[in-house]
Amino acid sequence: MELASYFFDTYALFEILRGSPDYEAYMKDVSIVTTRLNLMELYYGLLRDNGKKEAERYFAKIRPYAVDVNDFVMKEAMEFRLLNKDRRFSYVDCVGYMFSMQNQVRFLTGDRQFKDLPGVEYVK
């Protein structure tokens, strides 16, 4: 059986770590990927809200799933952001979304700005 693959944006990562029932289906038997930028956002949020010990713990746990992005993805992400400036996407969200599109992986998020976009698995 092949595992379903998802790009976990920072929103999804926080929901998973909180044990959100809405994200229960994504907590096992899935292949995950995220970017180092999303990992950076997660680390910051955990550092701010839970302290360094928790931030370090989850950074180490998720780091194996975090990838670097190439120049092409970064440029495409900024073009996407400019074309959708009315949605006020963050830089990190745009990079993650374009990475997921380029790699044909569903973009898992609860961020409402992405709700109606192709390739998005919106869970709220």
N, C-alpha and C positions, 0 to 999 in steps of 0.2 A: 504494500500500500504506500503510495507516494503522499508525503505530507503537504498540506496546503501551505503556501508561502505568503507571508505578509511583511510589509514594511511597517514597523512600529514607530509612529511619530512620538514626540515627547508626551503629548496628551495620553496616548495609549499606554506608554510606559508607566506613567504615574498611576493610571487606573489599574493596571496589572499589579503594581506594587501595593496598592491599597486593597487589593483583593475584591475589586468591584464585581458584583454579580453580573453586570452587563458584559463584562469582558471574560467571564469564566470559560467560554468556548475557545478563547484564544490563549489559555494558560497551559494547554498541553496538546500534544500531537499536531503541532504546527512548526514550520520552519520560519524563524524570524531573522530580520535584518534591520538595522538602523544605521545612521551615520554617526561619526565621531562628534559632529555638531549637536546632534540630538542627545548624545551621551553627555556632552558639555552642559546643555540646558538642564538635563536631569540632575547632574551633579550639583549645579548651582541651586536648584530648587530644594534638593535634599539637604544641602549644606545650610541653606537659609532656614528651612523649616524643622529639620531633625538633627542637625549638627554633623560634624565631620565624620564621626564614626559610622553613621548610617550612610552618608554620602560615599565614603570609601568602600563600604560593604557592597552597595549596589553597583558602584562603578566597576568593581572587580567582577561582579556577577554578569554584567551586561557587556562588558568590554569585548568578549570574544565574538559578539554579534555585530559590533560596530565596524563599519568600513569607511575608508576614505573615499572622497569623490574626485573625479577627474575634472579637468578644466572645461570640457564640453558640457558636463552636467551643470557646473557652476554658471556658465554663460547662459545656458538654456533656462536655468532657474531665474536668472535676473531678467531675461526677456519675458518669461512667464509673469514675474512679479510686476513688471512695468505694464504689460497688457491687462493685468487684473488689479491695477493700483486702487481701484474703488473698493476692493475686498480687504485691503490692508493686511495682506499676508506678511508674516515675518520672513526674514531672509532664510532662517533655518527651515521653516516649513516649505518654502519654495524649493530649496535644495533637496529636501527629502522627497517631496512630491515628484520632482523631475527625475530623481534617481529611481524612484519606484516605476515611473513610466518607462524610462529607458531600459529597465531590467525586467519589465513585465511582471511586477509583483504588486499585489493589491496594497493600497495605502490605507492603513488602519488608523482611524482617528475619531475623536468626538468633537472636533473643532468644526463648528457650524459653517464656517466659510467654505469648507470643502464638500459639504453635503451633496451637492448636485453635480460634482465633477466626475468625469469618467475615471474608472480605475480605483475609486474610493470605496472603502468599506466603512461606512459611517455608523458608529455605535455610540449612543447617548444614554 
